């Protein structure tokens, strides 16, 4: 909502308060002022001049030599505007004047003839071209004949005005009108509101003799009033009205249309003017549209109507879409003599439906959708009639043809001083509450400390006690509400242990080269139950379905993060991004009930990742490294080392995963996820090449971590390295052998790593050779060869007994 302060001054005394001060006060009481703009940059020394003579320039065909009376002197000015003529009153920038853009006016010679000043267009005075009336868009502005010569043109053109842009919340529809803002400003500044005149002299003829109104659905249209104004002269609007409309961002058109727009902004009540003769009927019938009906609206677009659209008809065909836009067939034009003026109350839902279906958002539809004041509907019609009589010479017919089922009753809300103070923590007195209600122009009855507030219909947002608490608080002043500091032991802000660990996990993943992804918790039933980790599947009866899903694609709560990560990979691969690595730390939803459940599902925190394409690519060195099983295994192992946790891998077959390249994770012996390659068929479903994933139970991670700080001293004594190559059955996993070595080697062995696997020549069929490196260290002394040898022999004996391993010769 754009609020012209010069316009606002017609209703409320602003007490010489600056725009900035007023904006601050309005913002502090609950309506945010998003900005302050001035109509135009500051100018000076621009007055009204009278063109006494206008002749062609002797040396230029497109220029005119004008003699202009500016009150205290007569100036010779050369003007190139096509509409300049003798007898006009125009805006003249005298020598020494400064126009917007710091454009200084000086005496000059044009084609050998002296020019002393400049005759200005509205654009040259700083008004945006989109608000300039079309008939003078290419020329200078001409003042009405009764304008006084020498008067300050800037003031007459409202160029000293400031505009407040209000950022209104949906509940404050009352502030979508100048009167609504006037009531708000009155309450803030504690000054009275002066309402505009609505009285109008009428002729003996009655509107009912010219028009009859029928409404088929009184719920959608509880009130429809039709005023009739005869002998209208369509012409330009008065200057002050044009100024106010342009300040509000509306281009002036003609006096009839401008008056309806002016009252729309003044009262917040949309009106519509029909050309009575073009209306071609003595009946107004408001009904739902019929299937297949069409209407050509004022923007010359033919629109198809549906049965849920409310339309205004002449008894035969639609002439307007109710509350949205009128029809072109009954549009007011320069030939209009009789105006049929509509003032109606349309249900917000009906206007919203039509506005949305036709893609038409207007000042009128916005106000109908948010709700208008039922007590202003008829008054706004009378106000428009009064202006049409005064500025269009119209004769207003007596009465109004109407259908009236409109509820105009006020809402009563009871408040007590005790409850108000209890909610606000204040000590507001009865008298202060009474003063606040008076400032708000709310009627009330008082019985001791109890007030029964009669909320005016313009404030449709107030219906309960809490609404009144807010009204009292904002007018009392939020700055005046008491405050207290917290009592008792205080604690500085910081992350919890769990938050810190989650952040540490994220930092590791990003440091490893993965990008964080956040995917939907809701997905399709098929995806919700894909690639579920064994320990989750064991506890779950299936995915949880929403009772009322918006779509099947978002109908079920996920049991795994992996499918949506694969979908993200697929989306980006389709857009030529080949090398991708994503991770997500999010929740899955586990329930022992299937489908739509009766109890809350358990939320489990999971850490998942998905990688595809090239992991390493150095074209200059001709080096490439594609993602593989050992890459994701290394990422997981690196995370476990970072968190100082023991992880074991056990080969497993999972639905949707590669049967030979998938392993289940055990963290400190607890089953906690899986890693591996996605099955080729599943990869094809997502249009992916080789893709590897991991899925880890993050709750187990966080529960098992010992967050106490610790460190190991840098050893002062040398390490000893020994290798052992063992021939074992080819089906035996290296992890099992490694585990046996670690248990048998004793505390002196610090690391056990596989560094070679061989299968082929010189080995029996069904056998393989696995070589391990053992690193020995005692941080307190130098080891002897005897100690290392004893440990080595213990390892050899253990693997021979447990795995029937043989030392490779």
C-alpha positions in Angstrom: 0.0 0.0 0.0 1.4 3.4 -1.1 0.3 6.2 1.2 0.6 9.8 0.1 1.3 12.1 3.1 -0.3 15.1 1.4 -3.4 13.0 0.8 -3.3 11.6 4.3 -3.3 15.2 5.7 -6.9 15.6 4.4 -8.1 13.2 7.1 -5.7 13.6 10.1 -3.4 16.3 11.4 0.2 15.1 11.0 1.4 17.9 13.4 4.3 18.8 11.1 5.9 15.5 11.8 8.6 14.4 9.3 8.0 11.4 7.0 10.8 9.6 8.7 9.4 10.1 12.2 6.0 9.1 11.1 7.4 5.9 9.4 9.2 5.0 12.6 6.1 5.4 14.7 3.9 3.4 12.4 6.5 0.6 12.3 6.7 0.5 16.0 3.0 -0.1 16.3 3.0 -3.1 14.1 2.7 -2.1 10.4 6.1 -2.1 8.8 7.0 0.8 6.6 9.2 -0.8 4.0 10.4 2.5 2.4 9.9 6.2 2.0 10.0 7.7 -1.5 9.5 11.3 -2.7 7.4 12.0 -5.7 10.3 13.7 -7.4 13.7 15.0 -6.7 13.7 18.4 -5.2 13.4 21.2 -7.7 13.3 25.0 -7.3 12.0 28.2 -9.0 9.2 26.5 -11.0 6.0 28.5 -11.4 2.8 28.7 -13.3 3.1 30.7 -16.5 0.6 32.0 -19.0 1.4 31.7 -22.7 0.5 35.1 -24.1 1.9 34.5 -27.6 3.1 31.4 -29.5 4.7 31.7 -32.9 6.9 29.5 -35.1 10.6 29.9 -34.5 12.1 31.9 -37.4 14.9 29.5 -37.9 13.4 26.1 -36.9 10.2 24.3 -38.1 9.7 22.2 -34.9 10.3 25.0 -32.3 8.0 27.6 -31.1 8.8 31.1 -29.8 6.6 31.8 -26.8 6.0 35.0 -24.7 5.1 33.7 -21.2 3.8 35.8 -18.3 5.1 34.3 -15.0 3.5 36.8 -12.7 6.3 39.1 -11.8 7.8 39.3 -15.3 7.4 38.2 -18.9 9.8 35.7 -20.4 10.7 34.8 -23.9 11.0 31.0 -24.1 11.6 28.6 -27.0 9.6 25.4 -26.7 9.6 22.2 -28.8 6.6 20.5 -27.3 4.0 19.5 -29.9 1.0 20.6 -27.8 2.2 24.1 -26.8 -0.4 26.8 -27.7 -1.4 30.3 -27.0 -3.6 30.8 -23.9 -2.3 27.8 -22.0 -1.1 27.8 -18.4 2.1 25.8 -18.1 4.9 24.9 -15.7 7.8 27.3 -16.2 11.3 26.8 -14.9 12.7 30.3 -14.6 16.4 31.1 -15.2 18.3 29.8 -12.1 15.8 27.0 -11.5 17.2 23.5 -10.7 15.3 20.5 -12.0 15.7 16.8 -11.0 19.1 15.4 -11.9 20.7 18.7 -10.9 19.7 20.2 -14.3 20.2 24.0 -14.0 18.2 26.3 -16.2 20.2 29.2 -17.8 19.6 31.8 -20.4 20.6 30.5 -23.8 20.3 31.0 -27.5 18.5 28.4 -29.7 19.1 28.8 -33.4 20.1 32.4 -32.9 17.1 33.4 -30.7 17.3 34.0 -26.9 15.4 31.7 -24.6 14.9 32.6 -20.9 13.7 29.5 -19.1 12.0 26.3 -20.0 8.4 25.1 -20.3 8.3 21.7 -18.6 6.7 18.3 -19.0 5.8 16.2 -16.1 8.7 13.9 -16.9 11.1 16.8 -16.7 9.8 17.6 -13.3 10.6 14.1 -12.0 7.3 12.1 -12.4 7.8 8.6 -13.8 6.6 8.3 -17.4 4.3 5.3 -16.6 2.1 7.5 -14.4 1.9 10.4 -16.8 -1.6 10.6 -18.6 -1.4 9.3 -22.1 -2.7 12.5 -23.7 0.3 14.6 -22.5 2.9 11.8 -22.4 4.7 13.5 -25.4 4.2 17.1 -24.5 4.2 19.7 -21.8 1.7 19.7 -18.9 -1.2 22.2 -19.1 -2.8 23.5 -15.9 -6.6 24.1 -15.6 -7.7 27.6 -16.7 -8.5 28.7 -13.1 -4.9 28.3 -11.9 -3.3 31.5 -10.7 -0.3 32.7 -12.7 3.0 32.8 -10.7 1.8 30.2 -8.2 4.3 27.5 -7.1 4.0 24.8 -9.7 5.7 22.2 -7.6 3.1 22.4 -4.9 0.2 22.4 -7.4 1.6 19.2 -8.9 2.1 17.5 -5.5 5.8 17.2 -6.2 6.6 18.0 -2.6 4.8 14.8 -1.5 6.4 11.8 0.3 5.1 8.3 -0.1 5.2 5.6 2.6 5.2 2.0 1.4 3.5 -0.1 3.9 4.3 -3.8 4.1 0.9 -5.2 5.2 0.3 -8.6 6.7 -2.8 -10.4 5.4 -4.8 -9.7 8.6 -4.5 -5.9 8.2 -6.8 -5.4 5.2 -8.1 -2.3 6.9 -4.9 -0.5 6.1 -5.5 -1.0 2.3 -7.4 2.3 2.3 -6.5 5.9 3.1 -9.2 6.0 5.7 -7.8 2.9 7.4 -4.4 4.4 7.5 -5.9 7.6 8.8 -7.5 5.7 11.7 -4.1 4.1 12.4 -2.3 7.4 12.3 -4.9 9.0 14.5 -4.4 6.3 17.1 -0.6 6.7 17.0 -0.6 10.6 17.1 -3.8 10.9 19.3 -5.5 13.2 16.8 -9.1 13.2 15.5 -10.1 11.7 12.1 -12.0 13.9 9.6 -14.1 11.8 7.3 -15.0 12.9 3.8 -18.4 14.2 2.8 -20.8 11.7 1.4 -24.0 13.9 1.0 -25.1 14.4 -2.5 -28.1 16.3 -4.0 -30.3 14.0 -6.0 -32.9 14.6 -8.7 -36.5 13.5 -8.5 -36.1 10.4 -10.7 -35.3 7.2 -8.9 -32.5 4.7 -9.7 -35.1 1.9 -9.3 -36.9 3.2 -12.4 -33.8 2.7 -14.5 -32.4 -0.6 -13.1 -33.4 -3.6 -11.2 -31.0 -5.9 -9.3 -31.3 -9.7 -8.9 -28.7 -11.9 -7.0 -29.0 -15.7 -7.4 -26.4 -16.6 -4.7 -26.6 -14.3 -1.7 -23.8 -16.1 0.1 -21.3 -15.2 -2.7 -22.9 -11.7 -3.1 -24.8 -10.6 0.0 -25.0 -7.0 -1.2 -25.2 -5.4 -4.6 -26.1 -1.7 -5.0 -26.6 0.1 -8.4 -26.5 3.9 -8.5 -27.4 5.8 -11.6 -25.9 9.1 -12.6 -27.2 10.9 -15.7 -25.8 13.7 -17.9 -22.2 12.9 -17.1 -19.5 14.8 -18.9 -16.4 12.6 -19.4 -13.3 14.8 -19.2 -10.0 15.0 -17.4 -10.1 14.8 -13.6 -9.3 17.7 -11.4 -5.6 18.3 -10.8 -5.6 17.3 -7.1 -7.2 14.0 -7.9 -4.7 13.2 -10.7 -1.9 14.1 -8.3 -3.1 11.7 -5.6 -3.7 8.9 -8.0 -0.2 9.2 -9.5 1.2 9.3 -6.0 -0.5 6.0 -5.3 0.9 4.5 -8.5 -2.2 4.8 -10.7 -2.3 6.5 -14.1 -5.2 9.0 -14.5 -7.5 8.2 -17.4 -10.7 10.3 -17.2 -12.9 11.7 -14.4 -15.3 8.8 -14.2 -12.7 6.1 -14.0 -10.4 8.2 -11.8 -13.3 8.8 -9.3 -13.9 5.0 -8.9 -10.1 4.5 -8.4 -9.9 7.4 -6.0 -12.8 6.0 -3.9 -11.2 2.6 -4.1 -8.0 3.9 -2.5 -9.9 6.2 -0.1 -12.4 3.8 1.3 -10.9 0.5 0.4 -14.1 -0.3 -1.5 -13.8 -1.4 -5.1 -16.4 0.2 -7.4 -17.2 -0.3 -11.1 -18.7 2.1 -13.6 -20.7 0.8 -16.6 -21.9 2.8 -19.5 -25.7 2.5 -18.9 -26.5 2.8 -22.6 -24.0 0.1 -23.6 -25.3 -2.1 -20.7 -28.4 -2.6 -22.9 -30.7 -3.7 -20.1 -32.7 -2.5 -17.1 -31.6 -5.6 -15.2 -28.5 -6.5 -13.3 -28.3 -10.2 -12.6 -25.5 -11.6 -10.5 -25.0 -15.3 -11.0 -22.5 -18.1 -11.5 -21.3 -18.3 -15.1 -22.6 -21.0 -17.4 -20.4 -23.6 -19.0 -19.0 -22.4 -22.3 -19.8 -18.7 -21.6 -17.1 -16.1 -22.6 -16.4 -12.5 -21.9 -14.1 -9.9 -23.4 -12.6 -8.0 -20.5 -11.3 -4.4 -20.4 -7.8 -5.5 -21.4 -9.4 -6.8 -24.7 -8.7 -10.4 -23.8 -11.4 -13.0 -24.5 -11.8 -15.2 -21.4 -13.5 -18.6 -20.9 -15.8 -18.7 -17.9 -16.4 -21.7 -15.7 -19.4 -22.5 -13.5 -17.5 -21.5 -10.3 -16.9 -18.0 -11.6 -19.3 -15.2 -10.3 -20.3 -12.8 -13.0 -22.3 -9.6 -13.4 -24.8 -9.9 -16.3 -27.4 -7.7 -18.0 -29.8 -10.6 -17.7 -28.5 -12.2 -20.9 -24.7 -12.1 -21.2 -21.8 -11.5 -18.7 -20.7 -7.8 -18.5 -18.1 -8.2 -15.7 -16.2 -10.8 -13.7 -17.4 -10.0 -10.2 -14.7 -8.2 -8.2 -12.0 -8.8 -10.8 -12.5 -6.9 -14.1 -15.3 -5.4 -16.1 -16.2 -6.2 -19.7 -15.2 -4.2 -22.7 -18.7 -4.0 -24.1 -20.0 -1.7 -21.3 -16.8 0.3 -20.8 -17.0 4.0 -20.0 -15.8 6.1 -22.9 -15.8 9.8 -23.9 -19.3 9.3 -25.3 -20.8 8.1 -22.1 -23.7 10.1 -20.8 -25.2 7.9 -18.1 -23.2 5.9 -15.6 -24.4 2.7 -13.9 -22.2 2.6 -10.7 -21.7 -0.7 -9.0 -21.0 -0.9 -5.2 -21.0 -4.5 -4.0 -19.8 -7.0 -1.5 -18.4 -10.2 -3.0 -17.3 -13.2 -1.0 -13.4 -13.4 -0.8 -13.4 -17.0 -2.0 -15.4 -16.2 -5.1 -13.1 -13.4 -6.1 -10.0 -15.4 -5.4 -11.2 -18.3 -7.6 -11.9 -16.0 -10.6 -8.7 -14.0 -10.1 -6.5 -17.1 -9.9 -8.2 -18.9 -12.8 -7.8 -15.9 -15.1 -4.4 -14.7 -13.9 -5.9 -11.3 -13.0 -4.6 -9.5 -9.9 -5.9 -6.0 -9.5 -6.3 -3.4 -6.7 -10.0 -4.4 -6.6 -9.5 -8.2 -6.4 -6.8 -7.8 -3.7 -9.2 -5.9 -1.4 -12.1 -8.3 -2.0 -9.9 -11.3 -1.3 -8.6 -9.9 2.0 -12.1 -8.7 3.1 -13.7 -5.2 2.9 -15.7 -3.3 5.5 -19.4 -4.1 5.0 -20.4 -0.7 6.5 -18.4 1.2 3.8 -19.9 -0.5 0.7 -22.9 1.7 0.3 -21.1 4.8 1.7 -18.4 4.4 -0.9 -21.1 4.4 -3.6 -22.6 7.6 -2.3 -19.1 9.2 -2.0 -18.5 8.4 -5.7 -21.8 9.8 -6.6 -21.0 13.0 -4.8 -17.7 13.3 -6.7 -19.3 12.5 -10.1 -21.9 15.3 -9.4 -19.2 17.8 -8.5 -16.5 16.9 -11.1 -18.4 15.3 -14.0 -21.6 17.5 -13.8 -23.7 14.3 -13.3 -27.3 14.3 -12.0 -27.6 11.6 -9.3 -30.9 9.7 -9.3 -32.5 9.2 -5.9 -32.0 6.0 -4.0 -30.1 2.9 -5.0 -31.3 -0.3 -6.6 -30.1 -3.0 -4.3 -30.2 -6.5 -2.9 -29.1 -6.5 0.7 -28.4 -9.5 2.9 -25.2 -8.1 4.3 -24.3 -8.6 8.0 -23.1 -5.3 9.3 -23.0 -6.2 13.0 -20.0 -5.4 15.1 -18.0 -8.0 17.1 -18.0 -7.7 20.9 -14.8 -8.7 22.7 -14.6 -8.7 26.5 -11.3 -7.8 28.2 -10.3 -7.1 31.8 -7.6 -5.0 33.2 -6.3 -7.9 35.2 -6.0 -10.3 32.3 -4.4 -7.6 30.1 -1.7 -6.9 32.7 -1.2 -10.6 33.3 -0.5 -11.3 29.6 1.7 -8.3 29.1 3.4 -8.1 32.4 2.4 -4.5 32.8 0.5 -2.3 35.3 -1.8 -0.5 32.8 -4.7 1.3 34.5 -8.4 1.3 33.6 -8.0 4.9 32.4 -5.1 4.0 30.2 -7.0 1.2 28.5 -10.0 3.4 28.1 -7.7 6.1 26.4 -6.3 3.4 24.1 -9.7 2.3 23.0 -10.7 5.9 22.4 -7.6 6.5 20.3 -8.4 3.4 18.2 -12.0 4.7 17.8 -13.4 1.5 19.3 -16.7 1.8 21.2 -16.9 0.1 24.6 -19.0 -0.4 27.7 -17.2 -0.4 31.0 -18.2 -2.3 34.2 -15.5 -1.8 36.8 -12.3 -3.3 35.4 -14.2 -5.2 32.6 -14.5 -3.6 29.1 -16.9 -4.9 26.5 -15.3 -3.6 23.3 -17.5 -3.1 20.2 -15.0 -3.7 17.4 -15.9 -1.7 14.3 -16.4 -3.7 11.1 -13.4 -2.1 9.4 -11.3 -4.2 11.8 -12.3 -7.7 10.7 -9.0 -9.1 12.1 -10.2 -8.6 15.7 -12.5 -11.3 17.1 -11.0 -12.7 20.3 -9.4 -11.6 23.6 -5.8 -12.2 22.3 -6.5 -9.8 19.4 -7.4 -7.1 21.8 -4.3 -7.7 23.9 -2.2 -7.1 20.8 -4.1 -3.8 20.1 -3.6 -2.6 23.6 0.1 -3.5 23.6 1.0 -1.9 20.3 -0.8 1.4 21.1 0.6 1.4 24.7 4.0 0.9 23.0 6.1 -2.2 22.8 9.0 -0.1 24.0 7.1 0.5 27.3 6.6 -3.1 28.1 8.7 -4.1 31.1 11.6 -6.5 30.8 13.5 -8.7 33.2 16.8 -10.4 33.1 16.9 -14.2 33.6 17.5 -15.2 37.2 19.5 -18.1 38.7 22.5 -19.8 37.2 23.2 -18.8 33.7 25.2 -20.6 31.0 26.9 -19.3 28.0 25.6 -20.4 24.7 27.3 -23.2 22.8 26.8 -26.4 20.9 25.8 -29.5 22.8 28.0 -32.6 22.6 25.7 -34.1 20.0 25.7 -31.0 17.9 29.5 -30.7 18.0 29.9 -34.3 16.9 27.5 -33.9 14.0 29.4 -30.9 12.9 32.6 -32.8 13.1 31.2 -35.6 11.0 30.1 -33.0 8.4 33.5 -31.4 8.3 35.2 -34.7 7.7 32.9 -35.6 4.9 33.4 -32.2 3.2 37.2 -32.5 3.8 37.1 -35.9 2.1 35.6 -34.3 -1.0 31.9 -34.9 -0.7 29.2 -32.1 -1.0 26.3 -32.0 1.4 22.9 -32.7 0.0 19.5 -32.2 1.7 16.8 -34.3 0.2 13.0 -34.7 0.9 12.0 -36.9 3.8 8.8 -37.7 1.8 9.1 -39.9 -1.3 7.2 -42.6 -3.2 6.4 -45.9 -1.6 8.8 -47.7 -3.9 11.8 -45.4 -3.2 10.9 -45.3 0.6 11.6 -49.0 0.8 14.7 -49.2 -1.5 18.2 -49.9 -0.3 17.3 -50.2 3.4 20.1 -51.1 5.8 19.7 -54.6 7.4 19.4 -53.4 11.0 16.6 -50.9 9.9 14.7 -53.5 7.9 14.8 -55.8 10.9 13.0 -53.3 13.1 10.6 -51.9 10.4 7.3 -53.3 9.1 7.6 -51.0 6.1 7.5 -47.4 5.2 5.0 -45.0 6.9 2.4 -43.5 4.6 0.8 -40.1 5.1 -2.9 -40.0 5.8 -3.5 -37.3 3.2 -0.5 -37.0 0.9 -0.3 -34.2 -1.6 1.0 -36.5 -4.3 2.2 -40.1 -4.7 5.7 -38.9 -5.3 5.7 -37.5 -1.7 3.4 -40.0 0.1 5.7 -42.1 2.3 8.4 -41.4 4.9 11.8 -42.7 3.9 13.6 -45.7 5.5 16.9 -44.9 3.7 18.6 -41.7 2.6 20.3 -43.5 -0.3 17.5 -43.5 -3.0 17.0 -39.7 -2.9 20.8 -39.2 -3.1 20.8 -41.4 -6.2 18.0 -39.3 -7.6 20.1 -36.2 -7.0 23.0 -37.8 -8.8 20.8 -38.7 -11.7 19.4 -35.2 -11.9 22.9 -33.7 -12.2 24.3 -36.4 -14.4 21.5 -35.6 -16.9 22.8 -32.1 -16.9 26.3 -33.1 -17.9 27.9 -33.3 -14.4 29.7 -36.6 -14.5 32.0 -36.6 -11.4 29.8 -36.3 -8.3 30.1 -37.1 -4.6 27.3 -36.3 -2.2 26.6 -37.0 1.5 23.6 -36.4 3.7 23.2 -36.4 7.5 19.4 -36.8 8.0 16.6 -38.8 9.6 14.7 -41.9 8.5 11.4 -43.0 10.1 11.1 -46.5 11.5 7.8 -48.0 12.7 6.7 -51.6 13.5 3.4 -50.7 11.8 3.0 -50.6 8.0 1.1 -48.1 5.9 -0.8 -45.3 7.8 0.2 -45.8 11.4 -1.5 -44.9 14.7 1.6 -44.0 16.7 4.5 -41.8 16.1 7.4 -43.4 14.1 10.9 -43.5 15.6 13.3 -41.0 14.0 16.8 -42.5 13.4 19.7 -40.4 12.4 21.7 -41.7 9.4 24.8 -40.7 7.5 24.7 -41.7 3.8 26.8 -41.0 0.8 26.8 -41.7 -3.0 29.7 -41.2 -5.4 30.0 -41.8 -9.2 32.4 -40.9 -12.0 36.1 -40.1 -11.7 37.4 -39.5 -8.2 40.8 -38.3 -9.3 41.7 -36.9 -12.7 45.1 -35.3 -13.6 45.1 -35.1 -17.5 48.6 -33.6 -17.6 50.0 -36.6 -15.8 47.6 -38.9 -17.6 46.3 -40.1 -14.3 42.7 -41.1 -13.6 41.1 -42.8 -10.7 37.5 -44.0 -10.9 35.4 -44.4 -7.9 35.3 -48.0 -6.5 34.5 -50.1 -3.5 37.8 -49.3 -1.8 37.2 -45.6 -2.1 34.0 -45.6 -0.1 35.5 -48.1 2.3 38.4 -45.7 2.8 36.1 -42.8 3.4 34.2 -44.8 6.1 37.4 -46.1 7.7 38.9 -42.6 7.7 35.8 -41.3 9.5 36.1 -44.1 12.1 39.7 -43.4 12.7 38.8 -39.7 13.1 36.2 -40.7 15.7 38.5 -43.3 17.3 36.0 -46.1 16.7 36.6 -49.8 15.6 34.8 -50.7 12.4 34.5 -54.2 10.8 33.3 -55.1 7.4 31.4 -58.3 6.6 30.3 -59.3 3.1 26.6 -59.4 2.7 24.0 -59.5 -0.1 21.3 -56.8 0.0 18.4 -56.2 -2.4 19.3 -53.4 -4.9 23.1 -53.8 -4.2 25.8 -55.6 -6.1 26.0 -59.2 -4.8 29.8 -59.3 -4.7 30.7 -55.7 -3.8 28.6 -55.0 -0.7 29.6 -55.2 3.0 27.7 -54.7 6.2 29.3 -52.4 8.8 29.8 -53.3 12.5 30.9 -50.4 14.7 32.3 -51.6 18.0 30.5 -54.9 17.2 27.1 -53.3 16.6 25.5 -53.7 13.1 25.4 -50.1 11.8 25.0 -49.9 8.1 26.5 -51.0 4.8 28.7 -49.9 1.9 29.0 -51.1 -1.6 28.2 -50.7 -5.3 24.6 -50.2 -6.4 23.3 -53.1 -8.4 23.6 -52.6 -12.2 19.8 -52.9 -12.7 19.2 -50.2 -10.0 21.9 -48.0 -11.6 20.1 -48.3 -15.0 16.8 -47.3 -13.4 18.5 -44.0 -12.3 20.4 -43.6 -15.5 23.7 -43.9 -13.7 27.1 -45.5 -14.4 29.0 -47.3 -11.6 27.9 -45.8 -8.4 29.0 -46.6 -4.8 27.2 -45.8 -1.6 27.4 -46.0 2.1 24.7 -45.8 4.8 25.7 -45.6 8.5 23.7 -45.5 11.6 24.7 -42.1 12.9 23.0 -42.7 16.3 25.4 -45.6 16.9 28.3 -43.3 15.9 27.3 -40.6 18.3 26.6 -43.0 21.2 29.9 -44.9 20.9 32.2 -41.8 20.6 34.2 -40.9 23.6 34.4 -37.2 23.3 37.0 -36.8 26.1 40.1 -35.1 24.6 43.1 -37.4 24.3 46.4 -37.6 22.5 49.3 -39.9 22.0 52.8 -38.7 22.5 55.2 -38.8 19.6 57.3 -41.9 20.2 60.9 -41.4 21.0 61.9 -45.0 20.2 62.2 -46.7 16.8 59.6 -49.0 15.2 60.2 -52.4 13.7 58.4 -53.6 10.6 57.8 -57.3 9.8 56.0 -58.8 6.8 54.1 -62.1 6.8 52.7 -63.7 3.6 50.1 -66.4 4.1 48.6 -68.9 1.7 44.9 -69.4 2.6 41.6 -70.5 1.0 40.5 -68.1 -1.7 37.1 -67.7 0.0 38.6 -66.5 3.3 38.2 -62.7 3.9 41.4 -60.8 4.7 39.6 -59.0 7.5 39.2 -62.3 9.5 42.9 -63.0 9.2 43.7 -59.4 10.2 41.5 -59.7 13.3 43.3 -62.9 14.3 46.7 -61.3 13.9 45.7 -58.3 16.0 44.4 -60.5 18.8 47.5 -62.8 18.8 50.2 -60.2 18.3 49.9 -58.6 21.7 50.3 -54.9 22.7 53.5 -54.4 20.8 51.8 -54.5 17.3 50.4 -51.0 16.6 49.3 -51.5 12.9 48.4 -54.4 10.7 47.9 -53.7 7.0 47.3 -55.8 3.9 49.8 -54.8 1.2 49.5 -57.6 -1.4 47.1 -60.2 -2.6 48.3 -62.8 -5.2 46.5 -65.7 -6.9 47.8 -67.7 -9.8 51.0 -69.5 -10.9 52.9 -71.4 -8.2 49.8 -71.5 -5.9 47.4 -74.4 -5.7 44.0 -74.1 -7.2 41.5 -72.5 -4.7 44.2 -70.8 -2.8 45.5 -67.2 -2.6 48.4 -65.4 -0.9 47.8 -62.4 1.3 50.7 -60.4 2.6 50.4 -58.3 5.8 52.7 -55.7 7.3 53.1 -55.7 11.1 54.4 -52.5 12.8 55.9 -53.0 16.3 56.4 -50.2 18.8 56.9 -49.7 22.5 56.6 -46.0 23.4 58.8 -46.4 26.5 61.8 -48.4 25.3 63.6 -50.0 22.3 62.3 -53.4 21.4 64.6 -56.4 21.1 64.7 -58.9 18.3 63.7 -61.6 20.6 60.4 -59.8 21.6 59.5 -59.2 18.0 60.3 -62.8 17.0 58.2 -64.2 19.9 55.2 -62.1 18.8 55.7 -63.0 15.2 55.7 -66.7 16.0 52.5 -66.3 18.1 50.8 -64.7 15.1 51.9 -67.5 12.8 50.7 -70.2 15.1 47.3 -68.4 15.5 46.6 -68.1 11.8 47.7 -71.7 11.2 45.4 -73.0 13.9 42.4 -70.8 13.1 42.5 -70.5 9.3 44.8 -73.4 8.3 47.1 -70.8 6.8 50.6 -71.7 5.5 53.6 -69.5 5.4 54.4 -68.7 1.8 57.9 -69.8 0.9 
